[in-house]
């Protein structure tokens, strides 16, 4: 399915969003796609009604960690298969958090059904970990030269995403984040925005989910690929199964180094195409470096704009 015979385009990176991009009804514009059938496969493999999550779930239901992850994964891959149908096969694949699993399936390193099972395990384990201790995330913007270092003095707050120059997301307990929100300007940040997420992701508070994820990753077969994937954990290229098992495990409790990962792309990559459901990564990448063209696939109509 993803083992296309199309030649790779070395000037394009496909961006695979994380669960924060999903919203109620995000799948509705894509239901007429001939690739919508993979949603049923993903439902069977995960034990979740992914069609319903993508088309009829409420806002509150669709953003639940265990549902948002599998729904985002499914929709991103429907969009990627539509992109292949248009004769475009990016050499470079870059995911953000959950999006790394979507990128791995798109590359052929892991199979669709195996990817769905791992994500179902990951999402459920993270949901349970979040329930053990109340936590969330806050986006910080406009930090001065010492703002990042001053965060180290806070209790129960950890850097979770490094999304661009002067823009990071932190995870923490409710008490730790309340303290941050009250003092963020004194710490050198112009703006602090609480995020509507279900837990303190990419922090030590996710450690209770580690064993289940590691077990799931150990059970799936891995393949080879000629695509090039950039890892969140260290911002480097990796291709081997052993490396990716470790990277995906570490990613659970480690910061997403999206800034470094974007900068790792060679100068020859001049076009980004973001898979559905959102346009978050397009906004992040344009603040990190200059690209000639950037496309988002929020609906199938956006595919018509892609002329490469």
N, C-alpha and C positions, 0 to 999 in steps of 0.2 A: 504493500500500500504506500509506504513512504520511500521505497527503494526505486525512485524515479530514475529513468535513463536520461533525463535532461542534463545537459552540461551545467556545471556549476557557474554561477556568476560571482567572480571574485571581488566585485565592487559593491556587493550588497550584504547587509546584515539583517537578519530577521530577528525582531525583538519579541519576546514572549513575556507577557505581563504576569504579575503576581495577583494574589487573591483580592487585593484592595481595589482592583479595577472593575469588579463585577457589580452589577446592579440588577434590580428586578426587571424582567422582560428582555434581558440582553440577548437571549437566544432567538427571540421571535423573528427578527429580520432574516435569520439564517435558516429557518425551517425548510425553505424551499430548495436549499442546496442539495445537490445529488450526494453529497458527502454527509448529510445529516444522519445517515444510517450508522455512523460510528458512535453516535450518542447512545444508541441502543446497545451496541457492543460494550461501551464503557459502563452503562447501567448494569448489564449482566455481570461484568467482571468485578464491579465495585459493590454491588448489592444496594445501590441507591438509584432512585428514579431521576436520572439526570435531565431528561426531557422536561419533567415537571419543574425541577429547580430552575432551569433556564428560561422557561416560558410562563409559568403561572405562580411561582413562589412569591411571597411578599418580600418587601425590602428587608424586614427583620429576619426572615428565614434564609434568604439568599446570601446574606453576609455572615451567617454562622460558619465557623472555620471548617467544619467537616463537610459542609455543602458548597461553600464558596470555592474551595480548592478543586474539587472534582468538576464543578461547573466551568470554572475558568480553563482548566486543562482541556476539557472537551471542546469548548468553543474556539480556543486558540488553534486546535488541530483541525477543526473544520475549516477555519480560515486559511491555514497553511496548505491544506489540500486544494482549496480553491486557487490559491496562488500558483501552485504547481500546474493546475489546469490552464493557467494563462501563460505557461511556458517560462515561468520565473522560478529558479532554484538557487537561493542564496547559499554561498559557501560558508558564511559565518552565521552562527546562531548564538544569541545571548538572551538568557532568561533572567528574571528578577525573582529571587526566592522560589516560590512554587514554579515559576516559569522555567526554571532549569529542568524540571521533570518534563515539561512540554517540549523543550528544546531537545532533550535526550531522545524522546520518542520520534520527533521529527527527523532527527539525524539518523535513526535506525539503530542506535546503540542499545536501546531496549525496546521491546515490543509494546504495542498498544494495550493489550490486555494486562500485561505485567505492570506497565506504568499505571494503569487505572487501579490495580490492586494495591500497589505501593502507596499511591496518593490517598486512597480510602483509609489505609492503615495510618498514614501520617496525619491526615486531617482529624481522624477520631482520637488519636493519641494526643495531639496538640490540644484538642478541645478538652480532653480530660485533664491534661496538665494545667490548662488555664483555669479550670474549676478549682484546683487545689489552692490557689492563691490569687486573689483579685489583682489583676494587673492590666496595663494598657500601653499605649504608645503616644508620643507627642512629636510633632514635626517642629524643628527649629530652623529659623531662617536668619540670614544676615549676621552671622557670627563675626566678631572681631578677631584679631590675631591670637588672643589667648583663650577664646571662648571654649574651644574644644577641651583644652587641658583643665579648665575650671570645673568641668562636669565630673572629673575624677573625685572631687571632694564631696559629691553628693552620695547619700546612702540609698541603696536599692534602686539605682538608675544606671542603665547600661546603653552604650551606643549600639544601635541595631542596624541602621542603614546609613551608608555614606553615599548620598545620591548626587552630590555635585559640590562645587565650590561654595562654601558657606551654607550648605543645606544638608542637614542630617536628620535622622529620626532616632529617637531614644525609646527604649522600653523600660518599664519599671513597675513597682508596686503602686497602688493608688496613692499611698502616703508619700512615696518618693516623688511621684510626678506632681502631686499637689504642691510640694515644696518647690519643685522646679518651676512650675507655672507662676508661682508667687514671686520668685526671685530671678526669672530668666533675664531681665534687663540688667540687673546687677551683675549677672554672670557673663554679659557681653553679647546677648542675643536680642535682635530687634523684635522678633516675633516668635511666639510659641503657640502652636495650634494642636489641641487634642484631636486624636484620630478616632474614628468610629470603628474600632477593631475589637476582636474577641479575646485578646490576651496580649501578654508581653512577649512577642515573638522575637526570635534571634537573641535570646538572653538566657541566663542560667535558669530562669523560671520554666523553660521548656525542657530541662534535663529529664524530668520524669517520662517524657515521650521517647527518649533516646533508644532504649532497649528494643521497643516494638519496631521502631523504624529500622534499626540495624538488622533485626531478624528478617524483616520483609526484604530489605536490600540484598541479604545473603541468599535468598531463595530464588532470585530471578536469573535467567540466563542473559548474558551480555554478548553483543555482537561487535562488528567493526564498522567504521564509517570513514568516509573521505571528507565529511563536513568538518568544520573547525568550531569547537565550542569553548567559550570563555567562562571560567568558574567565578562564582560570587565570592568564595572564601578568600581567594588570593589574587584575583584579577589576572590569572595566567591561563594559557591554553592547555587542555588536557584531553587525551584520547583513550587511555586505557581504562578497563573496567575496575581494576583495583584502585586506581586513583579516584574515579568517580564515586565508588562506594564510600570511600573515606570522606570525600568532599561533601557529599550529600548528607552524611551523618554529622559532620562538623558544622554544616550550614545551619542546622537546627538551633544551635546555641551561640553561633558566631555572627558578627556583623556582616551584612551584605555590602561588599566593596564594589558598588556599581560604578562609582567614579573611576576606579582603577581598571575595571573590566572594560569600560567604554574607551578609555585611553589606550588600552592594549590593542585595540583594533588597528590594523595597519592603515597608513595614509591612503592606500588604494581603495579603501572602503569609503565610498562617497554617498551612498544611499542607505536609508533605513526604511524598513517596512514593519510596522507594528501589528502583530496579530490581534484579533479581537479578544476581549471585549472593549478595550479602552484605548486611550491616547496618552496615558500617564508617562510611559517611557519615552515617547517622542518629545514631550516637554522637558524631561530630564536630560536626554542626550543633547538637545540643542543648546543647553546651558553649559555643557561640558566641552564640546568641540563643534566645529563647523562641518556640516554635511551639505552637499549640493542639493539633494532632494530628500524629503521625508514624507512618508505616507502612513496613514492609519487605516485599519480595516474595521471600522465600527459596524458597518453594514456591507452587504454584497455590492451595493452601488459604488462603494469606494474602490472596488477592483477596477472599475472602468477608468479611473483616473490614473492607473498605473500604466505608463507607456515607457518602456525601458529598452 
